[in-house]
Amino acid sequence: MKIFLVEDSPILRSRLEALLGAIPGMSVVGHATGAQAAIEAILAARPDAVVLDLHLDEGNGFDVMKALRESAPKILVYVLTNFPSEPHRRKAGSLGARGFFDKSAEFEKLGAAIAAAAA
């Protein structure tokens, strides 16, 4: 399964690459730190799934989700955020997020959810 990371923290990107790289059959095919760059790179790379932060260097994850819903609706989107409020969770769900995870409490659950989707 090909995964694209949209995360502006280099440390977190590195942790995500290690987490996902440990899952058989997973490969990270790219990353971006801003919304517009992410949209362009995701549409070019055509990954199976995207791990998406909501707060980015430029724009936000909701902008990315809206664009993907219109242009590439089959790509699975998993939100990983420091802002796991219920309104954010509902909005992500309404935009088609396959999963919504709190960075501080559910990091490992993200890997399990992606592995389950790949199985």
JODA-V551950 format. One record per pair of residues at least 6 apart in sequence whose ideal C-beta (glycine too) atoms are under 6 Angstrom apart, sorted by sequence separation. I is the first residue (numbers start at 0). J is the second residue. D is the distance in Angstrom with one decimal. If there is no record, write none. Layout:
i=<I I>
j=<J J>
d=<D D>
This chain:
i=<6 19 31 53 53 67 4 19 41 52 91 100 31 51 100 4 16 29 88 51 64 78 98 29 28 2 12 28 78 83 76 77 34 76 77 78 79 81 33 75 33 34 79 0 32 33 34 0 1 2 3 7 33 38 49 51 3 4 5 37 68 1 48 49 50 51 53 68 34 38 42 52 34 50 53 64 79 5 77 3 3 75 3 2 1 1 2 3 4 5 6 0 5 7 7 18 22 24 0>
j=<12 25 37 59 60 74 12 27 49 60 99 108 40 60 109 15 27 40 99 63 76 91 112 44 44 19 30 46 96 101 96 97 55 97 98 99 100 102 55 97 56 57 102 24 56 57 58 25 26 27 28 32 58 63 74 76 29 30 31 63 94 28 75 76 77 78 80 95 62 66 70 80 63 79 82 94 109 37 109 41 44 116 46 46 46 47 48 49 50 51 52 47 52 55 56 110 114 117 117>
d=<4.8 4.7 3.7 5.7 4.0 5.6 5.6 5.9 6.0 5.8 5.1 5.8 5.1 4.6 4.6 5.5 5.2 5.3 5.0 5.9 5.9 4.8 4.6 5.0 5.0 5.5 5.7 5.3 5.0 4.0 5.1 5.7 5.5 5.9 4.4 4.6 5.0 5.0 5.3 4.6 4.6 5.9 5.6 5.8 4.5 3.4 2.6 5.5 5.8 5.2 5.8 4.1 5.9 5.8 5.9 5.7 5.1 4.1 5.3 5.1 5.9 4.6 4.1 5.1 5.2 5.3 4.4 5.3 4.3 4.5 5.9 6.0 5.2 5.6 5.8 4.0 5.6 4.4 6.0 5.2 5.8 6.0 4.1 5.8 4.2 5.0 5.2 4.8 5.2 4.6 4.8 4.6 6.0 5.4 4.7 4.7 4.9 6.0 4.2>
